[in-house]
Amino acid sequence: MMQMNAIASSPPRTGRHLQRYDQGFRQVVGCIPYRKRKTNKSTPVEGTAIEDLEILLISSQKSPKMMFPKGGWELDEDIELAASRETIEEAGVIGLLEDKLGEWVFKSKSQDKYHQGSMFPLLVTEELNDWPEKNVRQRTWMTINEAREVCAHSWMREALEVFVHRFRREEEPFTFCRLEFYITKELRLGIEAQSAE
């Protein structure tokens, strides 16, 4: 916890000198922060229906587009620390990091390069009043259906669907098949066209 508080009071990391790459793909990590919607019921998250969850999205630094917190996985940290750090820096929340949802390959629109993104669910236990990117981002709690509609990145929406299925699987055991690596049809066509050149 002390390490998380130190991250929250530090400026966000910048630059690419410690950035991880795997087979040419920049490695990025992020979280889907969630919490139980505030109601008069006092049930634990384990007994909560998916409809009673809220998801946290943040605005882009450069536009009002909404997304989940994510950023570069650096050489001096493990993947879990990187996911937690990015979530604190960008969204100002701390919580319990759960098992990785999977990995997605996507093309960055701003850099015109391929990245590999790993996403984790994060059960939020603390929402900070001050965090490193507070002045450049807005954070908004919303329902899962609202998050599906406003999330700007298709690969993040796919991660949200994996989260939803995993959450429902815990309610209905033995009805879920987990995929570890995802690639969109659009991206597959782009990779094939690039390989053909």
Residue pairs with C-beta under 8 A, 6 or more apart in sequence:
1 94
3 81
4 84
4 88
4 94
7 84
7 85
7 88
7 89
7 132
8 88
8 92
8 94
8 128
8 130
8 131
8 132
9 130
10 132
11 132
12 89
12 90
12 132
12 133
13 71
13 72
13 74
13 85
13 89
16 72
18 72
18 74
18 75
18 76
19 26
19 27
19 72
19 73
19 74
19 75
20 26
20 27
20 72
20 73
20 74
20 75
21 27
22 116
24 114
25 105
25 114
25 115
25 116
26 72
26 108
26 113
26 114
26 115
26 116
27 72
27 73
27 115
27 116
27 118
28 70
28 71
28 72
28 73
28 115
28 116
28 117
28 118
29 70
29 71
29 72
29 73
29 79
29 82
29 83
29 86
29 117
29 118
29 119
29 120
30 68
30 69
30 70
30 71
30 83
30 86
30 87
30 117
30 118
30 119
30 120
30 156
31 68
31 69
31 70
31 83
31 84
31 86
31 87
31 91
31 97
31 119
31 120
31 121
31 122
32 55
32 68
32 101
32 119
32 120
32 121
32 122
32 159
32 160
32 163
33 55
33 56
33 68
33 69
33 87
33 91
33 93
33 95
33 122
33 124
34 53
34 54
34 55
34 56
34 121
34 122
34 123
34 124
34 163
35 53
35 54
35 56
35 123
35 124
35 141
36 43
36 45
36 48
36 52
36 53
36 54
37 52
37 53
37 54
37 143
39 52
45 123
46 170
49 171
50 144
50 164
50 167
50 168
50 171
51 143
51 144
53 143
53 144
53 167
54 141
54 142
54 143
55 141
55 142
55 143
55 144
55 146
55 147
55 160
56 68
56 91
56 93
56 124
56 139
56 140
56 141
56 142
57 66
57 67
57 68
57 139
57 140
57 142
57 147
57 150
57 151
58 66
58 67
58 68
58 69
58 90
58 91
58 137
58 138
58 139
58 140
59 65
59 66
59 67
59 137
59 138
59 139
59 140
60 66
60 67
60 137
60 152
61 133
61 136
61 137
64 138
65 152
66 140
66 150
66 151
66 152
67 151
67 152
67 153
67 156
68 119
68 151
68 156
68 159
68 160
69 86
69 87
69 89
69 90
69 91
70 86
70 90
70 117
70 119
70 156
71 82
71 85
71 86
71 89
71 90
72 82
72 86
73 79
73 82
73 118
74 82
77 85
79 100
79 118
80 97
80 120
83 97
83 118
83 120
83 122
84 94
84 97
84 122
87 93
87 94
87 95
87 122
88 94
88 128
88 131
88 132
89 131
89 132
89 133
90 131
90 132
90 133
90 137
91 131
91 137
91 139
92 127
92 128
92 129
92 130
92 131
92 133
92 134
92 139
93 122
93 124
93 126
93 127
93 128
93 139
94 124
94 125
94 126
94 128
95 122
95 123
95 124
95 125
95 126
96 122
96 123
96 125
97 120
97 121
97 122
98 120
98 121
98 122
98 123
99 120
99 121
100 118
100 119
100 120
101 118
101 119
101 120
101 121
101 159
101 162
101 163
101 166
102 118
102 119
102 159
102 162
102 178
102 179
102 180
102 181
102 182
103 116
103 117
103 118
103 180
103 181
103 182
104 116
104 117
104 119
104 155
104 158
104 159
104 181
104 182
104 183
104 184
105 114
105 115
105 116
105 117
105 155
105 181
105 182
105 183
105 187
105 191
106 114
106 115
106 117
106 153
106 154
106 155
106 184
106 187
107 113
107 114
107 115
107 187
107 190
108 114
108 115
114 187
114 191
117 155
117 156
117 159
119 156
119 159
119 162
119 163
121 163
121 166
142 150
144 160
144 164
147 160
148 157
148 160
151 157
151 160
154 184
154 186
155 182
155 184
158 182
158 184
162 178
162 179
162 182
165 176
166 176
166 178
168 175
168 176
169 175
169 176
183 191
